[in-house]
Amino acid sequence: QPCWREYLTTRIEQNMVVNCTCPISECRAQPTTAFIYSIVSSEEIIAKYEKALLRRYVECCSNLTWCTNPQGCDQILLKDGLGYGAACSKCSWISCFNCNFPEAHYPASCSHMSHMTCAKCNHGFCWRCLKPWKPDHKDYYNCSAMVSKAAWQEKRFQDYNERCTFHHHAREFAISLRNSISSIREMPKIRNLTFVLDVCKVLEQARKVLAYSCVYSYYNQDTESMDIVEQQTESLELLTNAL
């Protein structure tokens, strides 16, 4: 038992307990959960083991995933039951289940979030794998003959990037403001600030939509629809700034 206890404890602490086998090289048998419970007595080690089992279970279920909040959240989400507009019940973070981007990015599509374009030569590539977005770079672009267009593309990218960055920073300010108000509303003799907290939440969502609208607008080539989108975005931005 002491040898098994030390072996299993080490595997659990190294996060290698799932699918671990008997320490005898010729034996491929795996220790069962009941066996591990009977050998390991430390509550802390058992808790780590149960977390490892839970992680394994979530990874094996295609309709389950962890909340993608970059600040950290241990909530498990059901993909089929969480469409756009719904949020994590624990931290309120809205995740995207169709791509690896850490949050929902409406109105920008998943393709927009992974399709990057070089500002110098207009070469399109995927930011995840860095492979060309189109099969052959030379078939679609001629860098030496596109100096003026490249300069225009670079300026256009900078403009949209600055707008997107501004709205992300403004969103962070709204979050910071909400956190500050949440802390002082508990103080005695402070009037009810629930309406201010609601305003901050609206600001957070509006800034998020405005930021990803910049991404959507940058990649959208439909001039007619873009006129409408730009008008709606401008209207939303004016109202958001006023709020």
N, C-alpha and C positions, 0 to 999 in steps of 0.2 A: 504493500500500500504506500509506504513513504516514497518509493521510486515513482510510482504512478502519479502520486500527488504532485511531486516536483515537476514531473514531465508535463502533466496537464496544466499546471499553474503557469509554467513557462510559455506553453503554447497559447494560453488565453491572454497573457500579458503582452505577447508579441502579435496578438490579433491573427493567429494562425491556427486556431482551434477547429474552425469549420473544415470538414473533410480531412482532418488529421488522422493518421493511421497508427497502428501499433508500432512502438519503437523498434521492435525486431524487424530487421530489413526484409526478411522473407515473408512476413505476415502483412497482408493488406487490410486486415480487419479494422473497422473504425469504432471507437468507443461510443456507446450510446449516451443519450442525455441522462438516462437513469443511472448509468454507470458513473458518469462524471459527477452527478449530484451525490452519489454514495462515497466518492473518493475525496472530492474537494469540499472543505468545510468552511473556508473563508467566505463571508457574505460579500465582501468587496470583489473577490475573484468571480464568484457566482454571478454577481450583477454584471460584470464585464462580459461573461460568457453569454448571458441572456441578451445583452445588447448586440453581441456578434451574431446570435441566432436571428434577431430581429432585422439587422442589416441584411443578412443573407436572404431572409424571406422577402423583404421589399425588393431586393435586386432581382429575385426570381419571378416576381409578379409583374407582368407587363402593364397592368392597370394601376399600379401603385408607384409612388415616387415620394421623395422627401421634399419638403418645402425648400425653395431655392433662395430664400432670403439670405443675402450675403452677410448680414449681421449675425446669422446663426439662428436656426430654429429646428427643433427635433420633431416637428409635426409630420405625420404621414398623410399624403393627399391621395384621394381617389381620382384618377384622371377622367374616368367616364362621368363622374358626378361634379366636376368642377370646370364649368365653361367660362367664357370670357365674362368678366364682371363679378364673378365670385372670388372670394379671397380666403386665405388660410384662416381657419377659425381661431388660431392661437395668436398669430402676429399680424394678420390682415394683409400679408404680402400676396400679390397676384403673380402667379407663375405662368410661364409658357411651356406647354407640354409637347409642342411640335418641333422645337429646336433647342439648342444648348444655351441660348441666351438666358441670363438669370432671372428675367422678369417678363411679364406680358408687355408687348411693345406696340399695341394698336395706336395709330392706324398703319404703321409700318409692318410689312409682311415679314415672315421668317427669312424669305429670300433676300429682302432688303438688309436684314441684320447680318447676313453672312457674305453678301456681295460687296466687295471693296474695289475701288478703282484708283489706279495710280494717277495722281494729279499731273505728272509730267508727261507720260506717254499714253494715258487713257487705257492702259492694260487692266482688264478685269480679272480678279482672282478671288478665291474663297479664303476668308481670314482664318478659317479653322485648319485647313490642310495646306494652304498657300499654293494650291494648284490653279492653273488658268481657269477662269470662269467659262471660256469658250475653248473648244478643242485645240486650236493652234493660234498663238498670238500673232504670228506673221500674216495669217490669212485675213485678219480683221483690222489690223492696225499698221500704220506706217509712221513711226515716230518722227523721222526726219522731215516728213512733209506735213506735220501737224503742229508746228511750233505755235502758231497763233491760236489754234484750237486748244492746244494743251494749256496755254496761258489763260485762256478763257475758262477752261475746266478747272484750273487751279484756283482762280478767283472765285468761281461759283462754289467750289467745294469749301473754301475758306469762309465764305458768307454763311452757308448753311451750317457749317461746323460751329461757327461762333454763336449762331442763334440757338442751336441745339445745346451747346455747352451752357449758355446763359440760362436756359429754362431748367436744365439739370441743377444748376447752382441755386436758382430761385426755388426749386422744389426742396432742396436741402435746407434752405432758410425756413420754408414753411414747416418742415418737419422739426427743425430746431425750435421754432417758435411754439409749436404745439407741445413739445416736451417741456418747455419752460413754463407755459401756462398750466400744464397738467400738474407741475410741482407746486405752483403758488396757489392753485384753487383749493388746496387742502388747508391752507392757512386760515386761522380764524378771522372773522370780520371781512373776508373777501367775498364780493358778490358772486353770484352764479356766473361762471364763465363758459358754460356749456356751448353757447352759441358761437363763441370765439373758437372753440375747439372744432366745431362743425365747419366753420369758415376755413380753418387751416387744412382740414381734410379735403375740402373742395379745391383749395389752392394746390395741394399736393397732386391731386388727380389731374387738374387742368394743366399744370406745368408738365406733367408726364406726357399727356396727350400732345401738347405743343412741341415737346422735344422730339417725339417720334414722328410728328407730322413733318418736321424738317427732313428726317430720313426718307419718309414717303415722297415728299415733294422733290427731293434731290434725284431720286431714281425714276420718277414718273415722267414719261415722255409724251403723254397725251395732253396736248396743249389746251384743248377745249375743257376737259375735266379739271385740269390744273388751275384754270382761271377760277372755277367754282371753289376748289379746295383752298386756294390762296385767299379768296375772299372770306371764306368761313374761318380760316386760321387767323386772319387779321382781326376779324370780329371777336373771336375767342380771346386773342391776345389782349385786345383793348379792354375787354370786360374783366379779364384776369388781372391786368395791371391795376385797374380801378379798384377791384376787390382787395 
